[in-house]
């Protein structure tokens, strides 16, 4: 289907079915369509906290997939994690129903907004999306938001506002972000990932991000924000008009006079050579300086004052599964973090190291076989700043193990690494190891966060 055909199908539809509705992005899209008067239902393979939330809001959710579920619907929306053998997808094809990819549905939702701010990057998308949204909300802009993680402020991962701004997380997987229509493109960083799709490696990924930047540059109000310290980003966007941010290199928005207190950064933002504001972050880690700089550039462009940007970036408290404290055990604090790429893991461990006087103990669940295989050596090296590392089995997500990799093998080549065969065993090991002053980091993008609940119980 062409873009116009998809938009027309959604315009005339009254009943929508979401295959994979329990995902964080799919559920948010379902909620927003529901708020606009559509009759929404969907399916997911298992019951979860999200499917229960959907049901509590009056959205019918089927647990498991069956062709009978889509009887009577006008269009079917699906996620990239669903393959063509899914019975609901097959039945939609047989009936000739419009089959609409998640990204196209999101593009339809954003088209009515004057300013469309899309945050992309290999790392930090959700945090930066939430930061920008927090500043805009607090300053009275009333944006609509589609984030990749839940925040306490929004009570979920989405928000329907009445303003002219639409803030969204733009994921590069399967080039989904090229379906969007941003007027503001944010590129936080570019890294090798999603190798099951990007078979051409980093050059293919850089090409995709350049195309994404150009979407904004071809809009009615073009604005591109990019990382001046990230070599891949600098190379990918060479020659394009952009506003830059950074720490090490010259940039339009630059952090200076950086200091850390218990892992939390304070710094001056210097805008085009002039003092702009001083920020005292409430979220830990050096990587969040970059997220704050990008957010400041976007919010300044949106007309928020330097004084308000400083205040609202400083009181941003973070979001679900991004260095989120879950409790303590044996005097050790237990945190969960969504880190599932070597660079993200290293950043999380670095933040934890600045915060604690004891050891950093990690539990890690690799996410997808293809990523683990492609970055095997990088994963093994990323834990260098941790004291003990416990690996649990790889979270398969959408994949089968055609790569011959395993967490047991990864633990064997990681210094101080060990393998645990179950969540319960990993939690038991941590309970035995943890002591006063330590930080326990539970890392991964799958269901590994459940281990933290077992530990603190």
N, C-alpha and C positions, 0 to 999 in steps of 0.2 A: 504493500500500500504506500502511496505517496504521502507526503506530509499533509497536503490539503485533504486527501481522502481520510486520513486518520483524524484530523481535526473535525471534519464534517461528521464522521461516525460518532465521535464523542459529543458533538453539539446536539445531535438528534437522539442520542441514547438516553434512556431513563433508568435502565438496570445494568449494573456492571458487576462482573465476576472477576476476582483477583486470585490467580493461581500462585500460591506462596505468600499469602496475605500476612503471615506472622513475622516476616522480615521487618527490620526497623524502617527501611525506606518504603516498602510496599504498604505497610500498615499506615504510615503517615499519609501517603497518597490516597489510600482508601478513606481515611478520616476526613481529608480535605474534600474529596468528591462527595462524601456523605454530607458535609456541612453546606454544600452547594445544592442540595436537594436530590441527589441521585440515590436510588435504591442500591445499596452495596452489600455484597456477600462474597465469600471466598473460601479457600481451602488451604490447609497446610498439613504436612505429614505427621506432625505431632502437636499435642496441646502444649501451650507455653503460657508464661505470664502475659505475653502480648496478645495471644489469641483470647485469653480470658478478659483482657481489657477491652478488646474489640467487641466481645459478646456483651460485656456490661454496658456498652454504649449502643446496644441494639443492632449490631452488625452480626449477621448469622455466619458462623464459621464451621465448616465441615472438617473433621479430623481424618485425614486420608484423602485420596483422590479417586474420583469415580465420574464416569461420563454423565450420570444422571444429575449431577450437581448443577450443571449449567443450563438445564431446561428452563426456558422462559427469560433468559437474559438477552440483552441487546449487543453486548460486546464483552470480550474477554481480555484482561490485562495480565501479562505474565512477566516474571523476572528471569534474568539470565541464568539463574541457578536451576531452572526447570528445563528438561530436555524434551525433544519432540515426541518421545514415547509416552509422555504423560497422557492419561486417558481423557482428561478434560481438554487438553490442547487438541488431541486427535478428534474428539467429538465436535469441537468448535470448527475445525476444518471441514468435517463432514457436513455440518449444518450451514457452512458458508458464513459464519459469524465473523465480524471484524476481530482480528487478533492483533493486539496492540502491546508493543514492548513498553516496559516500565518507564524508560527514558522519554519515550514519545508522549506518554500520559502526563509526565511531569512538564514537558515542554508545552503541552496544551494548557496546563494550569497557569504557567507563568506568563503567557503571551499577553494577557490583559494589563500587566503592570508596566508602568513607565520605566522604572529602573530595576534591572534584573542583575543581581550580584551573585556570580557563580564562583565558588571557592574550590580550586583544584590543587592537585599536588599528590605526590606519593605518600607524604606523611603530614599529619596535622590538619587535614580538611575539616573534621568535625569540630575540633577545638576552635579553629579560626572562624568557622561559620557561626559558632555559638558566641564567640567574643564580639564579632561584628553585630550580631543580632542583639546582644545584651546592651551594647552602647546605643544602638538605634532605638531600642525599646525604652531605655532609661531616659533618653533625650527627647522622647515624645514623638518619634517618627512613625510608630505603629506599623512595623513591617509584617508581611507574611513570611514565614520561615519554614524551610524543609531541611532539617539537620540529620546527620547520620548517627546521632546519639541523643539520649534524653537529657534534659536539664530540669532542675527543680523549678527554675523560673517559668518555663513554659508548661511544666507538668507533663512533658512528653518530648518527642523529637520534632514536633511541628507546632505551628501557630498560624491562625488565620487572623490577619490584621485588616485595618481599613485604610492603610496608607498606600503610597505609590510605589513602595519598595518591596521586592521579592528577593529574599536571601536564600540561596540554596547551595547544597554540597554537590559538586560536579565530579563524579567518579569517572576515571579514564578506562575502567575495565570494559573490554569489547568496544572501545571508542564511544561509550554511552554519552559522554559529555559533548560530542559533536552533534547530537540531536537537539541541543539546547539553543537558546537565543539570548545570551547574556549581553548586557550593555557594559557591564564591568566584569572582566575576567581576572581572577587572582590566581597566580601560579606560585605556590609556596616552594616547591622543589620538584625535581624530576629524578626518578631512580628506576633501576631495573626491578620489575615486579610483573605479576600476572603473565608469566612466561607461557602459560597454556594458550594465551591469545596472541601476545606480542612475540611471535616466533622470530621476528626480525631483530630482536634484541633492543638495545638502548636507542639505536638510530630510528627505529620505527616508533618507539615511544616518544622521542623528542619531536618527530614529525607530527605526531598526533597533538602534542601540547601546542606546537606552533599553530596548527589549524584551529585549536580551541581559542588561542589568543586572538586570532584573526576574526573569529566570530564577533567579538566585542568591537574590534576595530572597524567592522563593516556595519555597525549599528548606528542608530540616530544620535547616540551620545557616547562615543567610544572612550573607554578608559581601561588600561591594562596595568596591573600591579604585579611586579615580579621580584624574585630574590636575587640580589646582586652578588651574594656569596656562594650561590650554588652553580657550579660550573656547567652542569647539564642545562640548567635554565638559561643561563647567559648565552650559551651556544645555540640553543633552540630558538631563542627570540632575537637573535642577532639581526639588527637592522630595523626592528619594529619599534614604533613609538610606545614608550612605557614609563611608568613611575616606579622607581625601584626602592627596595628596603634592604637593610643589611647591618652587619656589625663590623666585619673585617674590611670590606671594600667601600669605596665611595658610593653613596646612595642618596636618593632624595629624602628618604626617612631613615635615619641612622641612629643606632643606640650608642651612647657614650656614657662615661663615668659609671660603669656597671659595678654593682656590688651584690653580694649574696648574704642573706641572713637565714640560716637553717634551710637552705635550698631554694629560697624565694628571692627572685631578682628585683633590684631597684636600679633604675637607669634613667638618663635623660634621653628624650627623643629630640634629635636635631633635624629640622626640616630645611632642606636646601641651604645648609650652612648656618641657620639661625635656631636658637633655642626655641623649642615648641612646647614641651611640657616634661614633667618628671612623673614616672610611673612606678608604683610599688606593687608588684604582682602578688596575688593571693593564690596562684597556682605555681607549682615548683618546676624547676628545670630551665636550663639555658635555651632549650628549643622553644619555650614559650615566649622568649623575647622576640623571636622571629614572628610568631603568631600575632603578638601584640603590635609589632611594627606594621605588618600587613593590614591589620585591623585599623590602626590609626590612619594609614594612607587612605583606605576606603571611606572611613567615617569623616575624615577631613573633606574628601571629595563630595560627600553627602551633605556637607554644610554644618556638621557638628563642631562646636567650638573646641579649641585645644584644652580649655579648662574642664569641659565635660568629658572629653576623651580620656584625660588623665584620671579623673575621678572614677569613671565607669569601667575602664580597663583594670584599675586597681582593685575594685570590689567584685570583679568577676570571679566566681567560686568554682568554676569548672563544670564538668558534665559526667554523666554516668560512664563508668568503666574507663575513665581517663585519670589514672592515678587517684582512684577513689578509695578512701579508707573504709574498711569493712569492720574493723574491730581490733582486738588484740588477743595474744595468747602468750603466757609465760613472760609478760613484760615486753613482748615484741609487737610492734604495730603491723597489721596486715592490710595490704593494699592490692587492688586489682587494677590492671592496665591492659588496654586493648592492643598493645604492641605485638606485632606479628611479623615484622621485618627486621633484619639485623640492625639497621640504623635506629629504628624505634626502640629496640631492646636496649641498645647501648645508651641511648638518651635517657630512658627510664631508670636504668641502673645508676647512671651518673647523677640523676636527680636524687635518688634514694641515698646515694653515698654522701651527698652534701647535707642530707637531713638527719642522718643517724650517727651515733657514736659507736655503734656496735657493728655487727656483720650485716651483709645483704644476702638474704637467702631467696633464691628464685625457684619458682615452679613454672615450667614452660610447656605449652601444648602447641606444637607447630601446626600451621593452618594450610592445608592442602599439600598433596604429595608433590605437585609440580613446583611449587615455590620452594619446598624443602630441598628438592633435588637440585634446582637451579642455583640456590644460594647456600648449599650445604656447608662449604668452608667458611662462608661469611657468618652463618649462624654459630658455628663452633667458636669463632673468634669474638663474637659480639658479647660474650659473657665474661670477658677478661677482668672486668672490674667487680664481679660478684664473688662471694666467698664460697657459696655452695649452690649447685644447680640440680634440680630434679626434673627430668623429662618424663612426660606422660605421652601416650600414643598420639599420633598425628590425627588431627581433626580432618576428616576426608572432605567435608562439605559436598561439592558437586562431583567429586572425582573418584576414580578407581585407582588402585596402586599399580600403575603400569611403569613406575620409575624404579622400583626395587629399593626404596628408601624406608627407613624406620627411625623412630625415636631412640630405640635401643642402640642403633648404629651411631646416631648423632651424639648420644651420651658418651659413647666409647672414645670419641675423638675430641671431646670438650674437656679441658682441664677442670677437675673438681666436679665433673658431671656424673650423675647416676640415673638409672632408669627405674621408673615405678610403673607397675602393671595396671594400676587403677587409681581413680580419684581418692578412694578411701585410704589406700596404702600411702599415697603421696601426702595426704593430710596427716596421717599417723607419723610419717617421717618428720614432717615439720613440727608437729607437737613435741616430738622428742628432741629436736635440735634447737628450737627457739628459746632465747633467753633475753633478759633485760637489755634494752638498748638496740636490739636487732630490728631490721625491717624485713618483712616477708613480702615479696612481690609475686603475685600470681598473674602470669603473662599469657596473652593469646586472644584470638578473635573468635574462638568457638565457644563451647560451654564450660571452659576451664574455670570461669569465675565461680562456678558451683563449689570448687574446692575451698575457696575462701570461706564460704558459708559453713562447710563441714569443719574447717579449722576453728573458727571462732565460736561455734556451738559447743 
